[in-house]
C-alpha cells in the first residue's frame, strides 16, 4: 500500500469488507504507515499541528470506510480546497 497510488482507498475497503481488517487499521495503513514508508512522517500521515493538510470526509470512516471516497474538502495551511466537478 505504501507509495502506491490510484486505488488505495478501494483496496482498503476490500480489506475491511471482505478480509476482516479493522477500519482503524486500514486508516493507519493509508496514512501514517504510508507516510513512514515514504520517509515523510514529519509532514504527512497524521492529523496534528505542523502537518501539511487535513482531509474532511463526508461520513465517519470508522463505521463506513467508503466515506473516504467522499472527500468534502482538503484544508492546507488554512485554505480550503474543494474538488469542483
C-alpha angles and dihedrals in degrees: 000000000000113000093008121117142191105044104031095121092047091051091049091050090053091049090053099040100038105018101044097239114157114250090235091056091049091051091049089051091051094047126019099022091049091048090050092050089051090048090239101109091123092063108024141025102060141066100240142114112288096027118128101243147349126224121214115204127198098243141009111297090194089068099025116024090190086075085082088069088062105063108180094192146321121237117206122176090342095308120116118223120194129188100235105195 
